Amino acid sequence: RHDVRKDRSVRSAGRPNGRMPNQKFILHLTRASLQYDVRVRMVAGQQQPGVSDSPEFPALQPPAPKYMLWIRLFLPFAGAYFLSYHFRTANAVIGPVLSSELSLGAADLGLLTSAYFLSFGAAQLPLGMLLDRFGPRRVESGLLLLAGAGVAIFAMSDTLGGLAIGRALIGLGVSACLMASFKAFALWFPPERQASLTGWVMASGGLGAL
């Protein structure tokens, strides 16, 4: 009887209340630890997203092909920056049309241009925190919805106030196009690809200006 009690005390050592730990809880902690390790390697550029060191965890999917990253990640952000530069320089093209149809003067056109840049510049202050907190995909998607609303307001307005509100919403909506793309590239592409990706994004913005 003494040996049985001693054997039980040894087996229960290090366990809370002498009970066996929850197996599901241990598996959950193991999965969380492995996923954290994968994220750290992704940031360090040592491992592609979704790669798992062990086949015992099917929740971690295999990495997507490189061309899928270009299609699903690069092209949307490059297209958004294309629109950003397009709307930035649009007043230079449609200015004479607005002046003739809505009887706007040079000061009025200047107000429309400045409304875009004022909202664009003001959004840069909290933009970095939003990107770190919610990620580039959510922030960019939400802001582009505001840009679309601004485009609709600008298209339907026939007064200076409505045009200014539309331009301000457009500036706010496209304020994250460049920084969100840089954030996404840093998360999903290795460090040696950052320079070329930055160049391609800047080129898409230049095409938007044309």
C-alpha positions as CSV (number, residue, x, y, z in Angstrom):
1,R,0.0,0.0,0.0
2,H,2.9,2.4,0.8
3,D,4.5,1.7,-2.6
4,V,1.2,2.4,-4.4
5,R,0.8,5.7,-2.7
6,K,4.3,6.7,-3.4
7,D,3.9,5.8,-7.1
8,R,0.8,8.0,-7.3
9,S,2.5,10.9,-5.7
10,V,5.4,10.7,-8.1
11,R,3.1,10.6,-11.2
12,S,1.1,13.6,-10.0
13,A,4.1,15.8,-9.3
14,G,4.2,18.9,-11.5
15,R,0.5,18.6,-12.4
16,P,-2.1,21.1,-11.0
17,N,-4.3,19.3,-8.4
18,G,-2.7,16.0,-9.3
19,R,-4.8,15.9,-12.5
20,M,-3.8,15.1,-16.1
21,P,-3.6,18.3,-18.2
22,N,-6.2,18.9,-20.8
23,Q,-5.0,17.4,-24.1
24,K,-7.0,19.8,-26.3
25,F,-5.5,22.7,-24.4
26,I,-2.0,21.4,-25.0
27,L,-2.7,21.0,-28.7
28,H,-4.1,24.5,-28.9
29,L,-0.9,25.9,-27.2
30,T,1.3,23.9,-29.6
31,R,-0.6,25.2,-32.6
32,A,-0.4,28.8,-31.4
33,S,3.3,28.5,-30.7
34,L,4.0,27.0,-34.2
35,Q,1.9,29.7,-35.9
36,Y,3.7,32.4,-34.0
37,D,7.0,30.9,-35.1
38,V,5.8,31.0,-38.7
39,R,4.8,34.6,-38.5
40,V,8.2,35.6,-37.0
41,R,10.0,33.8,-39.9
42,M,7.7,35.5,-42.4
43,V,8.7,39.0,-41.0
44,A,12.3,38.0,-41.0
45,G,12.1,36.8,-44.6
46,Q,13.1,33.3,-43.8
47,Q,9.9,31.5,-44.6
48,Q,7.0,32.0,-46.9
49,P,3.5,32.6,-45.5
50,G,1.6,29.4,-44.5
51,V,4.6,27.1,-44.4
52,S,4.6,24.6,-41.6
53,D,7.6,22.7,-40.3
54,S,5.5,19.7,-39.3
55,P,2.8,17.8,-41.3
56,E,1.0,17.1,-38.0
57,F,-0.8,20.5,-38.1
58,P,-3.1,20.6,-41.2
59,A,-4.5,24.0,-40.1
60,L,-1.4,25.7,-41.6
61,Q,-1.9,25.7,-45.3
62,P,1.0,25.4,-47.8
63,P,2.3,28.6,-49.4
64,A,0.6,30.1,-52.3
65,P,2.4,30.1,-55.7
66,K,4.4,33.2,-56.4
67,Y,2.1,34.3,-59.3
68,M,-0.9,34.1,-57.0
69,L,0.8,36.6,-54.7
70,W,1.3,39.0,-57.6
71,I,-2.3,38.6,-58.7
72,R,-4.0,38.7,-55.3
73,L,-1.6,41.1,-53.5
74,F,0.5,43.3,-55.8
75,L,-2.1,44.1,-58.5
76,P,-4.8,45.3,-56.2
77,F,-2.4,47.6,-54.3
78,A,-0.8,48.8,-57.5
79,G,-4.2,49.5,-59.0
80,A,-5.2,51.5,-55.9
81,Y,-2.1,53.7,-56.2
82,F,-2.8,54.1,-59.9
83,L,-6.2,55.6,-58.9
84,S,-4.6,57.7,-56.3
85,Y,-2.4,59.5,-58.8
86,H,-5.2,59.6,-61.3
87,F,-7.5,61.5,-58.9
88,R,-4.6,63.7,-57.8
89,T,-4.0,65.1,-61.2
90,A,-7.6,65.0,-62.5
91,N,-8.3,68.7,-61.8
92,A,-5.6,69.8,-64.2
93,V,-7.6,68.1,-67.0
94,I,-11.2,68.8,-66.0
95,G,-10.5,72.3,-64.7
96,P,-11.5,74.1,-67.9
97,V,-14.6,72.0,-68.2
98,L,-15.7,72.8,-64.6
99,S,-15.0,76.5,-65.2
100,S,-17.2,76.6,-68.3
101,E,-20.0,74.4,-67.1
102,L,-20.2,75.6,-63.4
103,S,-18.8,79.0,-63.8
104,L,-15.9,78.3,-61.4
105,G,-13.0,80.7,-61.1
106,A,-9.3,80.1,-60.5
107,A,-9.8,80.4,-56.7
108,D,-12.6,77.8,-56.8
109,L,-10.4,75.4,-58.7
110,G,-7.6,76.0,-56.2
111,L,-10.1,75.2,-53.4
112,L,-11.0,71.9,-55.0
113,T,-7.4,70.9,-55.4
114,S,-6.5,71.9,-51.9
115,A,-9.4,70.0,-50.4
116,Y,-7.9,66.8,-51.8
117,F,-4.5,67.5,-50.3
118,L,-5.7,68.7,-47.0
119,S,-7.7,65.5,-46.2
120,F,-4.9,63.4,-47.7
121,G,-2.3,65.0,-45.5
122,A,-4.4,64.9,-42.3
123,A,-5.0,61.2,-42.8
124,Q,-1.3,60.5,-42.7
125,L,-1.1,61.1,-38.9
126,P,-3.3,58.2,-37.7
127,L,-2.6,56.1,-40.8
128,G,0.4,54.3,-39.5
129,M,-1.3,53.3,-36.3
130,L,-4.3,52.0,-38.2
131,L,-2.1,49.9,-40.5
132,D,-0.3,48.4,-37.6
133,R,-3.5,47.7,-35.7
134,F,-5.9,46.4,-38.4
135,G,-3.5,45.5,-41.3
136,P,-3.2,47.0,-44.8
137,R,-6.1,44.9,-46.3
138,R,-8.8,46.2,-44.0
139,V,-7.6,49.8,-43.9
140,E,-7.1,50.1,-47.6
141,S,-10.5,48.5,-48.4
142,G,-12.4,50.8,-46.0
143,L,-10.7,53.9,-47.3
144,L,-11.3,53.0,-50.9
145,L,-15.0,52.8,-50.1
146,L,-14.8,56.4,-48.9
147,A,-13.0,57.3,-52.1
148,G,-15.8,55.7,-54.2
149,A,-18.4,57.7,-52.2
150,G,-16.3,60.9,-52.9
151,V,-16.3,60.1,-56.6
152,A,-20.1,59.7,-56.6
153,I,-20.6,63.0,-54.7
154,F,-18.2,64.8,-57.0
155,A,-20.0,63.5,-60.1
156,M,-23.5,64.4,-58.9
157,S,-22.7,67.8,-57.5
158,D,-23.2,71.1,-59.3
159,T,-22.2,73.4,-56.5
160,L,-18.8,74.4,-55.2
161,G,-19.5,72.9,-51.7
162,G,-20.5,69.5,-53.0
163,L,-17.5,69.4,-55.3
164,A,-15.2,70.3,-52.4
165,I,-16.7,67.6,-50.2
166,G,-16.3,65.0,-52.9
167,R,-12.7,66.0,-53.5
168,A,-12.0,65.8,-49.7
169,L,-13.5,62.3,-49.5
170,I,-11.4,61.2,-52.5
171,G,-8.2,62.5,-50.8
172,L,-9.1,60.7,-47.6
173,G,-10.0,57.5,-49.4
174,V,-6.7,57.2,-51.3
175,S,-4.5,58.4,-48.5
176,A,-3.3,54.9,-47.6
177,C,-2.6,53.6,-51.1
178,L,1.1,53.9,-51.0
179,M,1.8,53.1,-47.3
180,A,-0.7,50.2,-47.3
181,S,1.2,48.6,-50.2
182,F,4.5,49.0,-48.5
183,K,3.1,47.4,-45.4
184,A,1.6,44.5,-47.3
185,F,4.8,43.9,-49.3
186,A,6.8,43.8,-46.0
187,L,4.5,41.2,-44.6
188,W,4.2,38.9,-47.6
189,F,7.4,39.3,-49.7
190,P,11.0,38.6,-48.7
191,P,13.3,41.6,-48.1
192,E,15.3,41.1,-51.3
193,R,12.1,41.8,-53.3
194,Q,11.1,45.1,-51.6
195,A,13.1,47.4,-53.9
196,S,11.7,46.0,-57.1
197,L,8.1,46.0,-55.7
198,T,8.5,49.6,-54.6
199,G,9.7,50.5,-58.1
200,W,6.7,48.8,-59.8
201,V,4.2,50.5,-57.5
202,M,5.7,53.9,-58.1
203,A,5.6,53.1,-61.8
204,S,1.9,52.4,-61.6
205,G,1.4,55.7,-59.9
206,G,3.2,57.5,-62.7
207,L,0.9,55.8,-65.2
208,G,-2.1,57.1,-63.2
209,A,-0.7,60.6,-63.5
210,L,-0.5,60.2,-67.3
